[in-house]
Amino acid sequence: MMGFKSLVSAKRVIKGIEAINMIIKKQSCFFAKSFQDQVQFFNRLFNVCA
């Protein structure tokens, strides 16, 4: 059985799945705005410093 090697990678996968579900359901106010707002949303979600 294949699994995650660390808890950090498992958390990132779950965050990604939840983000995609939010996009599909249009549940976030960030997706009604500009592309830059969407990028900032993902940067905050995944703790990316840009």
FENZI-V100769 format. One record per residue. N is the residue number from 0. RES is the residue in one letter. PHI is phi in whole degrees, 0 to 359 (NA if undefined). Layout:
n=(N,N)
res=(RES,RES)
phi=(PHI,PHI)
//
This chain:
n=(0,1,2,3,4,5,6,7,8,9,10,11,12,13,14,15,16,17,18,19,20,21,22,23,24,25,26,27,28,29,30,31,32,33,34,35,36,37,38,39,40,41,42,43,44,45,46,47,48,49)
res=(M,M,G,F,K,S,L,V,S,A,K,R,V,I,K,G,I,E,A,I,N,M,I,I,K,K,Q,S,C,F,F,A,K,S,F,Q,D,Q,V,Q,F,F,N,R,L,F,N,V,C,A)
phi=(NA,270,217,272,275,213,292,298,293,295,297,295,295,296,299,295,298,294,295,296,297,295,296,298,274,54,267,252,289,291,276,272,257,283,296,298,295,294,296,298,300,291,298,290,296,257,55,260,268,237)
//
